[in-house]
Amino acid sequence: YDCPHCERVTKHHALTVKRVYSCQECGDQVSPTAGTIFHKSSTSLRSWFYAIYLMAQTRTGIAAKQLERELGVTYKTAWRMFTQIRTLMGEDLHNLGGEIEAAESYFGGKKSGGKKGRGAPGKTIAFGMVERQGRANVRIVPNVKTASLMPPLYRRVPQHQGHTIYTDELASYNLLTKLGYTHHSVNHSREEWARGSAHTNTIEGFWSMVKRGIGGVHHAVGRHYLQTYLDEYVFRYNRRKNETPMFISLLERVPALAVE
């Protein structure tokens, strides 16, 4: 092992008093978990790996209360583990292409008998882009105006490469043609759900899966944490057809993550 302190390639020995390895030449101590989601955690790595496996294998995720019961840890510990694991799932793809469906969705702020969806008060808005037969990207946006929806799409879908964008009738999407994209829309307000190849069924199916998961497993998610929960669903969605197991994909991200 190359010691970062004395810069010698030498043996490192495990200490019994704490989970570190000491260089036999200079005595410098290093920890294999430093700078990872396991940093300064007293929870066993076996429990961490099991939590990662559960989050990777379940389509709609699991609740921290379930992890608390299965691992025998406190709810505070289970919540911290889930929060750290979700940091591994965050990704912001900037090379979406082909045929892409875009649509916004609304979370929280529901009142009995009140307005739902677009225009309802107290909602957190998520803007999603999904390739047909491909990957997804979701970002929280402040509103559904052109100035809020076009920059996320413009940055993540390369311009002038023959990409086709499918949306609903929202006027904010009218700028897509001027930006160089082929744009087709359907008018949901007139109950037009498909017109030839023009539809948003893929992205609507994605939103349905996310909302079933959040409503059935977590029941409610605060505005501050919503992006991390969405990242979790996007991570699994984008790897649903991969040959590499999602558990392995998550473990491969552990060494690269710097934890503050």
N, C-alpha and C positions, 0 to 999 in steps of 0.2 A: 504493500500500500504506500502511495506517495504522500508523505506527511506534509501538510501545508505549512507547518511551522519551521521544521528544520530542513525541509525540502529533500529528504532522503527516502529512498524506497526501502522500507523496513517493516518488521512485524509490529502489529498492534495487538495488545492483549485486553480482553474484557475484564472490567473491574467488577467486583462483587457488591460494592456499596451503592453503585448507581449504574444506569444503563448507558455506559460510555466505553470507548476503547482508548487505551493509552499507548502512545508511541514508545517503543522500548529504548529508543535513542535519546529523546529529549523529554519524554513524559507528557507531551502535549495530548490533551484529551479531545476526542471527537465523538459526535453522536450521529448514528445513521439516520435518525429521525429529525435532526435539525433542519429547519427550513422547509419542512413538509407539514401536512395537515396533522401529523402526529406529534408535532413539536410540543414539548413540555406537558404531554398528556400522560396521566397515570393509568389510563385505561389500557388493557392489554391489546397488543396488535391483533391477536386472534379475534377479539371483539370488534375492532375496527374493520378488519377484513370481512367479517360476517355482515356488518352494517353496509359496507360497500356492495357486497354481493346482493343483499336484499334490495337496495335502491336500484341496482342495475338490472335485476331480473324481473321486477314487477312492472307491469305496463303503466299502471297509474300511480306508482309510488306507495309508500307506507307511511304511517304516522309515527311521530316521535314516541307517542304513548305505547305503540306496539313494540318498538325497539326497547323501550324501558322495560317492558315485561319480558321480552325474549332474552335480553342480556343481563337483567337483574341490576341495572344501573339506575341512578336517579334520573328524573325527567330533565333536570338541568344538563346532565352529562349527555343524555340522548339528544337533546336539542342542539347542543354544541357540536356533537358529531355530525348530525344531519347538516347543519349550517356549513361546516368545513367541507364535507363531501360534496355539497352543491357547488362549492367554488371550483371543484374539479370539472364540473359539467358545463361551466360557462364557455361559450364559443360564439364568435360573431363572424359568420362567413361573409366574405366579400366577393365571391365569385359565383353567385347564383346565375343560372342561364337556362336557355331553352324556352319552354312554355311555363310561365309562372303565374300563379294566382295570388292576388293581394287582397286583403280585407282586414278591417279592424274589428276588435271585439271588446266587450265591456265587462269589467269585473267589479264586484262590491257595490255598496251604496243602494242595495235593493230595499225598497220599502213596500210593505203589504198594500196592494191596491194602487201603487204608484206606477209611473212610467218606467218601461224597461228599454234597454238598448240605447240607440243613438238619441242624444238629447236628454237622457235621464240625469238627474243631479247626483253628485257624489260618486260618480263612477271613475275608475281607473281605466285608461284606454291603452290597449295593446295593439300594435300594428304588426301583422304577420305577412310573410311572403313564403310561398311554398312552390317548389318545382313539382310539376306533375311527374310522378314516378321517381321523385328525388328527395331533396333536402329542404329544410325549413330554416327561417330566421325570424325571430320575434323581438321587438323592441317596445318599451313603454314610451308613449308619446303624450304630450300635454293636451292635444286636441286633434280634431280631424280636418283641420284646415290644410290647404295646399302646402304652406310653409312648414308644416309639421310632418306631413306624409311623404313628400317628394324627396327631401334630402336623404332619409334612411334608405329609400328604394334606389335612388341614383347612385349612392355609394356602394351598394351591395350587388347591383345588377349592372355589369359593364355595358356602357352605351354603344350604340352603332355596331352591334354584333348579331343582329337578326333576332333578338329576343322578343317574345310576344307576351304581353301582360294582359291578364283577364281580371276584371273587377266588377263591382256592382255599379249602380248609377250615380254614386256620390260625385258631385261636381269637382271635388278636389283632385280627382284622377284625370280630369280633362287635359291636363298639361302633359300627360305622358307622350302623346303624339308629337308635340313640339320638342320634347326632349330626345326624340329619335327612336322611340319604341313603337312597335306595332301594338295597338291597343284595341281590345274588344271588351264590351260590357254587356251586362244583362240588367234588366230593370226589375228588381225585386219588389218595389212598391206597386208594380202592376202585375205581380205574381208571375213574372217571367223568370224561370229558373234555369233555362238552357235555350240556346239558339245555335244549333249546329255544334261546333266545338267550343263555343263561348259559354262558359259556366264557371262557378266558383265552388263547386261541390267538394273539391279536394281540400281547400283551406277551411271550408265550413265543417268538414269532417274532422279536421285537425282541432279546430276550436271546440267541437263537441266532445272529443276525447279529453282535452285538457280540462274542460269544465266538469265533466263527469268525475275525473280524477280528483280535482280540488274539492268539489262538493261532497263526494262520497268518502274521501279519505281524510282530508284536512278540514272540511266543512267551511272554513273561511280563511283567507289569507290577507294580511294587512298590506296596504299600499307600499310600504317601505321594503317588504320582502318579496313582492310579487315577481319582480324580474328574475330572482334566483329560482323561484318555483317554475317559472316558464322555461328557464334554461334547462332545468331537469327534464321537462317533457320534450324539449327540442333535442336534447342529447340522445334520448332513447329513440325518438322518431327518426333521427338522421342515421341511426345505426341498426334499424330494424331489419335490414337485409344484409348486413355485414357478416362475413364468415367468422371474423374475430369476435369472441364473446364480449358483451358489454363490460363484464367484470374485468376482463383483461385490459380493455381499452381504458377503463378508469385507473387501474393500477399503473399503467404506463404513464399516466399524467402526474402521478404523485411526486417523482423526483424533480420535475420541472417547475413545481409550484413553490413560490417563495411566500412564506407566511409571515405576516407582520407580528 
